[in-house]
Amino acid sequence: MSGLGGSFPLRHEYRRKVKRLSDLPVLAGALRELDGDNSGRVVVECLTRLLQKADMRDRAQFLDDLMQYHGLLYGALQKRRLVDYDHDGLMLLMTKKPGKRVIADDRRQPKRKRDTTQATSASKLERKRLSARDTETLAKIKQELVDQGGPATLRAIAEEANARGLRNQRGNEWTEAAVSARLAALSREQ
């Protein structure tokens, strides 16, 4: 990979929680390899995210382990080395919320936003269509109950819809409140 001052090996390591640097053998190995080399750097995506892998009670020990290699460790999101932080900066780094992930190609951002807008719009239209279908079905059930001479109460409509196996948009059984809302929407539309 080039563009960051030459080629370098890319390594990946994931651990949900750590207590010591030794819990991250890939990172520990990379730091040991470069120890004593003043020109080398180990780049991590986010120093905050790295430090917060350790529980609060283990962070001081984890930071002590990292400080042996403080000149080598560089946070891409922070654009700083660990050595560039004073004590207060390190405390803030260990306790603040991690930043947003780095997006490699910002040119994709407008397309991603446009795609999201289109997907949101399509989802809204589909929900409206399903809502109109449900409303129409409930109105038909209400009319059938009236035609049969039975009570067309909200409870009766909900029970009949559930007996037919109909479900609302979220996949739940119909309730009196949901039937009321759908029929009220129908009367507003007319």
MDTraj code that builds the backbone (N, CA, C; nanometers):
import mdtraj as md
import numpy as np

residues = "MET SER GLY LEU GLY GLY SER PHE PRO LEU ARG HIS GLU TYR ARG ARG LYS VAL LYS ARG LEU SER ASP LEU PRO VAL LEU ALA GLY ALA LEU ARG GLU LEU ASP GLY ASP ASN SER GLY ARG VAL VAL VAL GLU CYS LEU THR ARG LEU LEU GLN LYS ALA ASP MET ARG ASP ARG ALA GLN PHE LEU ASP ASP LEU MET GLN TYR HIS GLY LEU LEU TYR GLY ALA LEU GLN LYS ARG ARG LEU VAL ASP TYR ASP HIS ASP GLY LEU MET LEU LEU MET THR LYS LYS PRO GLY LYS ARG VAL ILE ALA ASP ASP ARG ARG GLN PRO LYS ARG LYS ARG ASP THR THR GLN ALA THR SER ALA SER LYS LEU GLU ARG LYS ARG LEU SER ALA ARG ASP THR GLU THR LEU ALA LYS ILE LYS GLN GLU LEU VAL ASP GLN GLY GLY PRO ALA THR LEU ARG ALA ILE ALA GLU GLU ALA ASN ALA ARG GLY LEU ARG ASN GLN ARG GLY ASN GLU TRP THR GLU ALA ALA VAL SER ALA ARG LEU ALA ALA LEU SER ARG GLU GLN".split()
xyz = np.array([
    [0.0857, -0.1170, 0.0000],
    [0.0000, 0.0000, 0.0000],
    [0.0898, 0.1226, 0.0000],
    [0.0576, 0.2190, -0.0835],
    [0.1393, 0.3376, -0.0888],
    [0.0533, 0.4608, -0.0718],
    [0.1155, 0.5764, -0.0747],
    [0.0423, 0.6995, -0.0571],
    [0.0577, 0.7556, 0.0833],
    [0.1134, 0.6787, 0.1738],
    [0.1377, 0.7267, 0.3095],
    [0.2863, 0.7229, 0.3400],
    [0.3656, 0.7605, 0.2417],
    [0.5093, 0.7629, 0.2644],
    [0.5749, 0.6287, 0.2404],
    [0.5298, 0.5536, 0.1415],
    [0.5910, 0.4252, 0.1100],
    [0.4976, 0.3094, 0.1348],
    [0.5532, 0.1912, 0.1221],
    [0.4742, 0.0704, 0.1406],
    [0.4856, 0.0225, 0.2843],
    [0.3820, -0.0411, 0.3305],
    [0.3865, -0.0984, 0.4641],
    [0.2905, -0.2158, 0.4705],
    [0.3187, -0.3108, 0.5594],
    [0.2286, -0.4261, 0.5720],
    [0.1006, -0.3865, 0.6453],
    [-0.0092, -0.4438, 0.6025],
    [-0.1382, -0.4187, 0.6650],
    [-0.1742, -0.5395, 0.7494],
    [-0.2017, -0.5160, 0.8759],
    [-0.2362, -0.6246, 0.9674],
    [-0.3683, -0.5923, 1.0344],
    [-0.4418, -0.6945, 1.0660],
    [-0.5715, -0.6770, 1.1304],
    [-0.5769, -0.7602, 1.2569],
    [-0.6365, -0.6997, 1.3600],
    [-0.6526, -0.7734, 1.4849],
    [-0.7791, -0.7226, 1.5531],
    [-0.8549, -0.8157, 1.6071],
    [-0.9782, -0.7764, 1.6760],
    [-0.9880, -0.8494, 1.8085],
    [-1.0128, -0.7764, 1.9110],
    [-1.0454, -0.8305, 2.0426],
    [-1.1521, -0.7406, 2.1004],
    [-1.2522, -0.8008, 2.1601],
    [-1.3587, -0.7214, 2.2199],
    [-1.3084, -0.6473, 2.3440],
    [-1.2365, -0.7158, 2.4288],
    [-1.1836, -0.6562, 2.5522],
    [-1.0388, -0.6984, 2.5711],
    [-0.9589, -0.6081, 2.6260],
    [-0.8195, -0.6392, 2.6561],
    [-0.7863, -0.5887, 2.7956],
    [-0.6842, -0.6500, 2.8547],
    [-0.6342, -0.6032, 2.9834],
    [-0.4912, -0.5506, 2.9702],
    [-0.4144, -0.6171, 2.8841],
    [-0.2735, -0.5833, 2.8645],
    [-0.2446, -0.5815, 2.7154],
    [-0.1337, -0.5233, 2.6808],
    [-0.0915, -0.5217, 2.5412],
    [-0.0720, -0.6638, 2.4893],
    [-0.0333, -0.7552, 2.5758],
    [-0.0122, -0.8938, 2.5343],
    [-0.1415, -0.9601, 2.4861],
    [-0.2574, -0.9017, 2.5195],
    [-0.3853, -0.9533, 2.4700],
    [-0.4061, -0.9209, 2.3220],
    [-0.3212, -0.8341, 2.2679],
    [-0.3243, -0.7984, 2.1259],
    [-0.1902, -0.8388, 2.0640],
    [-0.1693, -0.9678, 2.0383],
    [-0.0373, -1.0144, 1.9940],
    [0.0087, -0.9554, 1.8612],
    [-0.0814, -0.9270, 1.7704],
    [-0.0402, -0.8706, 1.6412],
    [0.0139, -0.7295, 1.6615],
    [-0.0580, -0.6485, 1.7397],
    [-0.0119, -0.5126, 1.7683],
    [0.1178, -0.5157, 1.8486],
    [0.1229, -0.5993, 1.9510],
    [0.2437, -0.6096, 2.0335],
    [0.3637, -0.6513, 1.9487],
    [0.3446, -0.7474, 1.8575],
    [0.4530, -0.7921, 1.7703],
    [0.5006, -0.6824, 1.6770],
    [0.4063, -0.6070, 1.6199],
    [0.4428, -0.4973, 1.5292],
    [0.5197, -0.3894, 1.6046],
    [0.4781, -0.3592, 1.7270],
    [0.5494, -0.2591, 1.8068],
    [0.6891, -0.3073, 1.8437],
    [0.7010, -0.4355, 1.8785],
    [0.8332, -0.4913, 1.9126],
    [0.9265, -0.4894, 1.7906],
    [0.8710, -0.5194, 1.6729],
    [0.9527, -0.5189, 1.5501],
    [1.0143, -0.3825, 1.5244],
    [0.9375, -0.2779, 1.5506],
    [0.9837, -0.1430, 1.5189],
    [1.0526, -0.0744, 1.6360],
    [1.0561, -0.1376, 1.7519],
    [1.1182, -0.0764, 1.8688],
    [1.2640, -0.0458, 1.8383],
    [1.3036, 0.0770, 1.8612],
    [1.4407, 0.1196, 1.8313],
    [1.4547, 0.1803, 1.6932],
    [1.3540, 0.1642, 1.6088],
    [1.3548, 0.2225, 1.4743],
    [1.2808, 0.3561, 1.4822],
    [1.3550, 0.4664, 1.4778],
    [1.2942, 0.5992, 1.4946],
    [1.2099, 0.6429, 1.3766],
    [1.2227, 0.5751, 1.2628],
    [1.1479, 0.6179, 1.1445],
    [1.0177, 0.5402, 1.1269],
    [1.0008, 0.4290, 1.1975],
    [0.8824, 0.3459, 1.1788],
    [0.7634, 0.3936, 1.2601],
    [0.6446, 0.3559, 1.2157],
    [0.5203, 0.3880, 1.2858],
    [0.4252, 0.2694, 1.2751],
    [0.3482, 0.2498, 1.3795],
    [0.2375, 0.1549, 1.3756],
    [0.1116, 0.2402, 1.3775],
    [0.0358, 0.2343, 1.2688],
    [-0.0832, 0.3175, 1.2544],
    [-0.2053, 0.2367, 1.2960],
    [-0.2822, 0.2927, 1.3896],
    [-0.4100, 0.2333, 1.4285],
    [-0.5191, 0.3301, 1.3862],
    [-0.6363, 0.2774, 1.3614],
    [-0.7445, 0.3629, 1.3129],
    [-0.7765, 0.4749, 1.4115],
    [-0.7943, 0.4392, 1.5398],
    [-0.8364, 0.5376, 1.6387],
    [-0.7742, 0.5033, 1.7736],
    [-0.6960, 0.5944, 1.8285],
    [-0.6332, 0.5705, 1.9586],
    [-0.7375, 0.5566, 2.0685],
    [-0.8429, 0.6365, 2.0622],
    [-0.9493, 0.6288, 2.1623],
    [-1.0134, 0.4911, 2.1615],
    [-1.0459, 0.4433, 2.0434],
    [-1.1094, 0.3115, 2.0318],
    [-1.0153, 0.2026, 2.0844],
    [-0.8860, 0.2170, 2.0562],
    [-0.7879, 0.1208, 2.1055],
    [-0.7843, 0.1216, 2.2583],
    [-0.7752, 0.2391, 2.3169],
    [-0.7670, 0.2484, 2.4629],
    [-0.8953, 0.2008, 2.5305],
    [-1.0075, 0.2217, 2.4649],
    [-1.1345, 0.1844, 2.5268],
    [-1.1665, 0.0364, 2.5109],
    [-1.0782, -0.0389, 2.4486],
    [-1.0934, -0.1846, 2.4463],
    [-1.0722, -0.2418, 2.5860],
    [-0.9992, -0.1675, 2.6689],
    [-0.9749, -0.2108, 2.8068],
    [-1.0837, -0.1537, 2.8969],
    [-1.1295, -0.2337, 2.9927],
    [-1.2232, -0.1823, 3.0929],
    [-1.1566, -0.0669, 3.1656],
    [-1.2378, 0.0194, 3.2244],
    [-1.1862, 0.1377, 3.2916],
    [-1.0788, 0.1010, 3.3959],
    [-1.1016, -0.0064, 3.4688],
    [-1.0054, -0.0443, 3.5739],
    [-0.8743, -0.0979, 3.5157],
    [-0.8754, -0.1424, 3.3890],
    [-0.7551, -0.1971, 3.3256],
    [-0.6847, -0.0976, 3.2342],
    [-0.7448, 0.0195, 3.2115],
    [-0.6890, 0.1135, 3.1139],
    [-0.5533, 0.1683, 3.1542],
    [-0.5335, 0.1940, 3.2828],
    [-0.4045, 0.2489, 3.3251],
    [-0.2919, 0.1498, 3.2940],
    [-0.3140, 0.0223, 3.3231],
    [-0.2116, -0.0797, 3.2946],
    [-0.1908, -0.0940, 3.1439],
    [-0.3011, -0.0925, 3.0678],
    [-0.2929, -0.1038, 2.9220],
    [-0.2155, 0.0147, 2.8653],
    [-0.2444, 0.1347, 2.9172],
    [-0.1732, 0.2537, 2.8711],
    [-0.0252, 0.2450, 2.9070],
    [0.0068, 0.1968, 3.0263],
    [0.1473, 0.1780, 3.0645],
    [0.2187, 0.0855, 2.9657],
    [0.1519, -0.0240, 2.9270],
    [0.2096, -0.1160, 2.8290],
    [0.2356, -0.0448, 2.6960],
    [0.1399, 0.0370, 2.6534],
    [0.1535, 0.1069, 2.5254],
    [0.2613, 0.2158, 2.5315],
    [0.2764, 0.2778, 2.6481],
    [0.3697, 0.3896, 2.6597],
    [0.5148, 0.3466, 2.6382],
    [0.5440, 0.2175, 2.6501],
    [0.6795, 0.1697, 2.6175],
    [0.7122, 0.1989, 2.4709],
    [0.6073, 0.2061, 2.3887],
    [0.6232, 0.2247, 2.2435],
    [0.5545, 0.3536, 2.1982],
    [0.5421, 0.4498, 2.2888],
    [0.4605, 0.5680, 2.2616],
    [0.5015, 0.6459, 2.1372],
    [0.6266, 0.6435, 2.1005],
    [0.6698, 0.7153, 1.9813],
    [0.6334, 0.6447, 1.8524],
    [0.6016, 0.5170, 1.8610],
    [0.5709, 0.4375, 1.7422],
    [0.4223, 0.4353, 1.7077],
    [0.3367, 0.4565, 1.8064],
    [0.1925, 0.4385, 1.7890],
    [0.1277, 0.5670, 1.7380],
    [0.0615, 0.5573, 1.6220],
    [0.0015, 0.6730, 1.5554],
    [-0.1467, 0.6460, 1.5317],
    [-0.2324, 0.7408, 1.5702],
    [-0.3764, 0.7286, 1.5480],
    [-0.4164, 0.7999, 1.4201],
    [-0.4685, 0.7270, 1.3216],
    [-0.5059, 0.7871, 1.1931],
    [-0.6179, 0.8889, 1.2103],
    [-0.7142, 0.8601, 1.2943],
    [-0.8264, 0.9522, 1.3149],
    [-0.7800, 1.0789, 1.3870],
    [-0.6922, 1.0629, 1.4843],
    [-0.6429, 1.1785, 1.5599],
    [-0.5313, 1.2525, 1.4862],
    [-0.4660, 1.1856, 1.3925],
    [-0.3529, 1.2405, 1.3178],
    [-0.2407, 1.2823, 1.4136],
    [-0.2214, 1.1984, 1.5164],
    [-0.1192, 1.2264, 1.6178],
    [-0.0605, 1.0952, 1.6677],
    [0.0622, 1.1057, 1.7185],
    [0.1237, 0.9921, 1.7845],
    [0.0841, 0.9933, 1.9317],
    [0.0922, 0.8808, 1.9945],
    [0.0597, 0.8717, 2.1364],
    [0.1517, 0.9609, 2.2194],
    [0.2768, 0.9760, 2.1760],
    [0.3745, 1.0579, 2.2480],
    [0.3365, 1.2063, 2.2448],
    [0.2528, 1.2480, 2.1498],
    [0.2151, 1.3887, 2.1356],
    [0.1143, 1.4347, 2.2406],
    [0.0639, 1.3434, 2.3219],
    [-0.0362, 1.3780, 2.4239],
    [0.0292, 1.3995, 2.5593],
    [-0.0141, 1.5053, 2.6286],
    [0.0288, 1.5226, 2.7674],
    [-0.0641, 1.4392, 2.8567],
    [-0.0442, 1.4444, 2.9865],
    [-0.1226, 1.3633, 3.0801],
    [-0.2721, 1.3892, 3.0657],
    [-0.3127, 1.5179, 3.0618],
    [-0.4549, 1.5507, 3.0493],
    [-0.5116, 1.5030, 2.9161],
    [-0.4327, 1.5163, 2.8113],
    [-0.4762, 1.4693, 2.6801],
    [-0.4978, 1.3195, 2.6780],
    [-0.4084, 1.2469, 2.7472],
    [-0.4234, 1.1011, 2.7552],
    [-0.5486, 1.0630, 2.8336],
    [-0.5765, 1.1345, 2.9419],
    [-0.6962, 1.1058, 3.0217],
    [-0.8218, 1.1307, 2.9382],
    [-0.8206, 1.2399, 2.8621],
    [-0.9342, 1.2699, 2.7750],
    [-0.9479, 1.1632, 2.6674],
    [-0.8368, 1.1224, 2.6111],
    [-0.8359, 1.0198, 2.5072],
    [-0.8937, 0.8882, 2.5593],
    [-0.8638, 0.8562, 2.6849],
    [-0.9106, 0.7295, 2.7427],
    [-1.0590, 0.7327, 2.7797],
    [-1.1162, 0.8523, 2.7977],
    [-1.2542, 0.8592, 2.8465],
    [-1.3533, 0.9157, 2.7468],
    [-1.3070, 0.9834, 2.6432],
    [-1.4025, 1.0440, 2.5494],
    [-1.4614, 0.9397, 2.4545],
    [-1.5680, 0.9807, 2.3899],
    [-1.6356, 0.8945, 2.2931],
    [-1.5491, 0.8839, 2.1678],
    [-1.5326, 0.7628, 2.1128],
    [-1.4511, 0.7492, 1.9907],
    [-1.5112, 0.8291, 1.8752],
    [-1.4236, 0.8746, 1.7866],
    [-1.4689, 0.9506, 1.6712],
    [-1.5286, 0.8616, 1.5645],
    [-1.5771, 0.9259, 1.4594],
    [-1.6340, 0.8510, 1.3482],
    [-1.5224, 0.7792, 1.2742],
    [-1.5574, 0.6682, 1.2126],
    [-1.4596, 0.5916, 1.1365],
    [-1.4165, 0.6706, 1.0131],
    [-1.2945, 0.6486, 0.9739],
    [-1.2383, 0.7164, 0.8581],
    [-1.2956, 0.6532, 0.7319],
    [-1.3447, 0.7359, 0.6426],
    [-1.3935, 0.6866, 0.5135],
    [-1.2826, 0.7114, 0.4127],
    [-1.2391, 0.6059, 0.3471],
    [-1.1238, 0.6135, 0.2591],
    [-1.1469, 0.7052, 0.1397],
    [-1.2655, 0.7038, 0.0817],
    [-1.2904, 0.7789, -0.0398],
    [-1.4107, 0.8694, -0.0193],
    [-1.3864, 0.9973, 0.0066],
    [-1.4953, 1.0910, 0.0336],
    [-1.5782, 1.1218, -0.0910],
    [-1.5302, 1.0858, -0.2094],
    [-1.6072, 1.1103, -0.3311],
    [-1.7340, 1.0261, -0.3345],
    [-1.7361, 0.9158, -0.2582],
    [-1.8549, 0.8304, -0.2559],
    [-1.9641, 0.8888, -0.1675],
    [-1.9303, 0.9863, -0.0839],
    [-2.0237, 1.0403, 0.0138],
    [-2.1505, 1.0974, -0.0510],
    [-2.1421, 1.1839, -0.1545],
    [-2.2662, 1.2349, -0.2148],
    [-2.3540, 1.1247, -0.2741],
    [-2.2914, 1.0244, -0.3378],
    [-2.3691, 0.9140, -0.3946],
    [-2.4371, 0.8356, -0.2836],
    [-2.3652, 0.8109, -0.1745],
    [-2.4214, 0.7377, -0.0611],
    [-2.5401, 0.8147, -0.0029],
    [-2.5270, 0.9474, 0.0063],
    [-2.6365, 1.0296, 0.0591],
    [-2.7571, 1.0243, -0.0349],
    [-2.7323, 1.0315, -0.1653],
    [-2.8403, 1.0250, -0.2638],
    [-2.9092, 0.8883, -0.2578],
    [-2.8284, 0.7814, -0.2470],
    [-2.8855, 0.6471, -0.2370],
    [-2.9706, 0.6326, -0.1114],
    [-2.9230, 0.6891, -0.0012],
    [-2.9986, 0.6829, 0.1240],
    [-3.1303, 0.7587, 0.1105],
    [-3.1263, 0.8749, 0.0474],
    [-3.2476, 0.9541, 0.0267],
    [-3.3470, 0.8774, -0.0597],
    [-3.2988, 0.8138, -0.1647],
    [-3.3872, 0.7357, -0.2520],
    [-3.4457, 0.6161, -0.1786],
    [-3.3646, 0.5485, -0.0985],
    [-3.4127, 0.4324, -0.0233],
    [-3.5166, 0.4748, 0.0800],
    [-3.4932, 0.5874, 0.1456],
    [-3.5891, 0.6387, 0.2435],
    [-3.7210, 0.6727, 0.1764],
    [-3.7136, 0.7364, 0.0612],
    [-3.8333, 0.7721, -0.0132],
    [-3.9101, 0.6477, -0.0585],
    [-3.8387, 0.5481, -0.1101],
    [-3.9029, 0.4241, -0.1546],
    [-3.9675, 0.3519, -0.0368],
    [-3.9005, 0.3518, 0.0766],
    [-3.9552, 0.2878, 0.1965],
    [-4.0825, 0.3569, 0.2422],
    [-4.0809, 0.4878, 0.2371],
    [-4.1999, 0.5659, 0.2770],
    [-4.3183, 0.5349, 0.1855],
    [-4.2928, 0.5290, 0.0555],
    [-4.3995, 0.4971, -0.0397],
    [-4.4553, 0.3567, -0.0161],
    [-4.3667, 0.2612, 0.0112],
    [-4.4113, 0.1240, 0.0359],
    [-4.4941, 0.1152, 0.1636],
    [-4.4511, 0.1866, 0.2668],
    [-4.5290, 0.1869, 0.3915],
    [-4.6665, 0.2479, 0.3698],
    [-4.6728, 0.3534, 0.2892],
    [-4.8031, 0.4149, 0.2583],
    [-4.8916, 0.3174, 0.1819],
    [-4.8317, 0.2457, 0.0860],
    [-4.9088, 0.1498, 0.0067],
    [-4.9640, 0.0385, 0.0962],
    [-4.8780, -0.0147, 0.1838],
    [-4.9228, -0.1202, 0.2748],
    [-5.0281, -0.0689, 0.3723],
    [-5.0122, 0.0537, 0.4168],
    [-5.1085, 0.1133, 0.5080],
    [-5.2444, 0.1288, 0.4393],
    [-5.2414, 0.1736, 0.3138],
    [-5.3664, 0.1894, 0.2381],
    [-5.4325, 0.0534, 0.2165],
    [-5.3521, -0.0486, 0.1874],
    [-5.4052, -0.1838, 0.1704],
    [-5.4708, -0.2337, 0.2985],
    [-5.4003, -0.2143, 0.4117],
    [-5.4556, -0.2564, 0.5411],
    [-5.5852, -0.1823, 0.5724],
    [-5.5865, -0.0531, 0.5469],
    [-5.7053, 0.0279, 0.5739],
    [-5.8228, -0.0210, 0.4903],
    [-5.7953, -0.0489, 0.3637],
    [-5.9002, -0.0979, 0.2735],
    [-5.9540, -0.2330, 0.3206],
    [-5.8646, -0.3213, 0.3620],
    [-5.9044, -0.4540, 0.4111],
    [-5.9902, -0.4421, 0.5362],
    [-5.9496, -0.3562, 0.6283],
    [-6.0275, -0.3373, 0.7515],
    [-6.1648, -0.2770, 0.7224],
    [-6.1700, -0.1858, 0.6259],
    [-6.2988, -0.1260, 0.5879],
    [-6.3907, -0.2333, 0.5284],
    [-6.3342, -0.3259, 0.4493],
    [-6.4143, -0.4347, 0.3922],
    [-6.4659, -0.5269, 0.5020],
    [-6.3797, -0.5578, 0.5996],
    [-6.4225, -0.6430, 0.7116],
    [-6.5351, -0.5748, 0.7882],
    [-6.5227, -0.4442, 0.8098],
    [-6.6268, -0.3691, 0.8817],
    [-6.7585, -0.3777, 0.8051],
    [-6.7508, -0.3591, 0.6731],
    [-6.8726, -0.3637, 0.5915],
    [-6.9350, -0.5038, 0.5930],
    [-6.8515, -0.6079, 0.5880],
    [-6.9021, -0.7452, 0.5938],
    [-6.9734, -0.7720, 0.7256],
    [-6.9171, -0.7221, 0.8349],
    [-6.9812, -0.7402, 0.9655],
    [-7.1160, -0.6683, 0.9708],
    [-7.1229, -0.5499, 0.9127],
    [-7.2496, -0.4752, 0.9080],
    [-7.3506, -0.5506, 0.8220],
    [-7.3063, -0.6011, 0.7062],
    [-7.3957, -0.6742, 0.6158],
    [-7.4496, -0.8020, 0.6798],
    [-7.3699, -0.8661, 0.7658],
    [-7.4126, -0.9894, 0.8329],
    [-7.5022, -0.9610, 0.9523],
    [-7.5180, -0.8333, 0.9842],
    [-7.6040, -0.7967, 1.0956],
    [-7.5345, -0.8044, 1.2296],
    [-7.4062, -0.8310, 1.2313],
    [-7.3311, -0.8395, 1.3570],
    [-7.2780, -0.7025, 1.3975],
    [-7.2230, -0.6956, 1.5159],
    [-7.1685, -0.5675, 1.5611],
    [-7.0392, -0.5353, 1.4867],
    [-7.0256, -0.4126, 1.4435],
    [-6.9053, -0.3691, 1.3730],
    [-6.8195, -0.2865, 1.4679],
    [-6.7981, -0.3394, 1.5882],
    [-6.7144, -0.2694, 1.6854],
    [-6.5677, -0.2856, 1.6474],
    [-6.4860, -0.2009, 1.7057],
    [-6.3420, -0.2092, 1.6786],
    [-6.2874, -0.3455, 1.7205],
    [-6.3362, -0.3961, 1.8349],
    [-6.2917, -0.5266, 1.8820],
    [-6.3321, -0.6361, 1.7836],
    [-6.4548, -0.6299, 1.7328],
    [-6.5032, -0.7315, 1.6386],
    [-6.4219, -0.7286, 1.5091],
    [-6.3902, -0.6074, 1.4620],
    [-6.3101, -0.5947, 1.3394],
    [-6.1702, -0.6526, 1.3617],
    [-6.1096, -0.6196, 1.4766],
    [-5.9758, -0.6709, 1.5079],
    [-5.9774, -0.8227, 1.5189],
    [-6.0770, -0.8774, 1.5868],
    [-6.0860, -1.0235, 1.6025],
    [-6.1045, -1.0927, 1.4684],
    [-6.1874, -1.0366, 1.3816],
    [-6.2103, -1.0955, 1.2496],
    [-6.0829, -1.0892, 1.1640],
    [-6.0127, -0.9756, 1.1688],
    [-5.8877, -0.9624, 1.0929],
    [-5.7854, -1.0649, 1.1427],
    [-5.7758, -1.0816, 1.2734],
    [-5.6818, -1.1795, 1.3299],
    [-5.7236, -1.3218, 1.2964],
    [-5.8550, -1.3488, 1.2969],
    [-5.9051, -1.4822, 1.2630],
    [-5.8717, -1.5176, 1.1176],
    [-5.8657, -1.4196, 1.0309],
    [-5.8293, -1.4411, 0.8898],
    [-5.6776, -1.4492, 0.8701],
    [-5.6039, -1.4306, 0.9774],
    [-5.4579, -1.4386, 0.9681],
    [-5.3923, -1.3110, 0.9192],
    [-5.4671, -1.2020, 0.9184],
    [-5.4101, -1.0750, 0.8741],
    [-5.3245, -1.0158, 0.9857],
    [-5.2150, -0.9528, 0.9482],
    [-5.1259, -0.8896, 1.0450],
    [-5.1033, -0.7445, 1.0043],
    [-5.0700, -0.6624, 1.1017],
    [-5.0417, -0.5231, 1.0694],
    [-4.9033, -0.5125, 1.0055],
    [-4.8598, -0.3921, 0.9762],
    [-4.7324, -0.3721, 0.9060],
    [-4.6130, -0.4265, 0.9821],
    [-4.6211, -0.4306, 1.1117],
    [-4.5104, -0.4815, 1.1929],
    [-4.5204, -0.6312, 1.2185],
    [-4.6216, -0.6942, 1.1615],
    [-4.6357, -0.8387, 1.1765],
    [-4.7103, -0.8798, 1.3021],
    [-4.7682, -0.7836, 1.3727],
    [-4.8416, -0.8134, 1.4955],
    [-4.9902, -0.8316, 1.4666],
    [-5.0593, -0.8894, 1.5629],
    [-5.2046, -0.9012, 1.5499],
    [-5.2679, -0.7634, 1.5630],
    [-5.3873, -0.7527, 1.5058],
    [-5.4602, -0.6267, 1.5122],
    [-5.5187, -0.6070, 1.6519],
    [-5.5133, -0.4821, 1.6975],
    [-5.5753, -0.4438, 1.8242],
    [-5.6829, -0.3407, 1.7959],
    [-5.7660, -0.3149, 1.8954],
    [-5.8704, -0.2132, 1.8786],
    [-5.8091, -0.0776, 1.8441],
    [-5.7005, -0.0434, 1.9127],
    [-5.6355, 0.0867, 1.8895],
    [-5.5811, 0.0968, 1.7467],
    [-5.5209, -0.0111, 1.6972],
    [-5.4657, -0.0093, 1.5615],
    [-5.5770, 0.0007, 1.4574],
    [-5.6866, -0.0721, 1.4802],
    [-5.8018, -0.0649, 1.3888],
    [-5.8586, 0.0764, 1.3896],
    [-5.8727, 0.1331, 1.5084],
    [-5.9251, 0.2693, 1.5208],
    [-5.8389, 0.3679, 1.4432],
    [-5.7070, 0.3570, 1.4571],
    [-5.6165, 0.4477, 1.3869],
    [-5.6294, 0.4343, 1.2354],
    [-5.6359, 0.3111, 1.1858],
    [-5.6477, 0.2897, 1.0411],
    [-5.7805, 0.3426, 0.9877],
    [-5.8913, 0.3149, 1.0583],
    [-6.0216, 0.3627, 1.0123],
    [-6.0325, 0.5143, 1.0221],
    [-5.9683, 0.5736, 1.1236],
    [-5.9676, 0.7189, 1.1347],
    [-5.8899, 0.7794, 1.0183],
    [-5.7819, 0.7152, 0.9786],
    [-5.7048, 0.7627, 0.8640],
    [-5.7890, 0.7570, 0.7377],
    [-5.8693, 0.6518, 0.7245],
    [-5.9575, 0.6380, 0.6096],
    [-6.0594, 0.7518, 0.6059],
    [-6.1198, 0.7837, 0.7202],
    [-6.2195, 0.8897, 0.7220],
    [-6.1543, 1.0248, 0.6949],
    [-6.0297, 1.0461, 0.7344],
    [-5.9590, 1.1722, 0.7041],
    [-5.9316, 1.1844, 0.5557],
    [-5.9010, 1.0719, 0.4916],
    [-5.8691, 1.0730, 0.3486],
    [-5.9917, 1.1005, 0.2624],
    [-6.1097, 1.0656, 0.3138],
    [-6.2313, 1.0832, 0.2330],
    [-6.2935, 1.2171, 0.2481],
])
top = md.Topology()
chain = top.add_chain()
for i, resn in enumerate(residues, 1):
    res = top.add_residue(resn, chain, resSeq=i)
    for name in ("N", "CA", "C"):
        top.add_atom(name, md.element.get_by_symbol(name[0]), res)
traj = md.Trajectory(xyz[None], top)
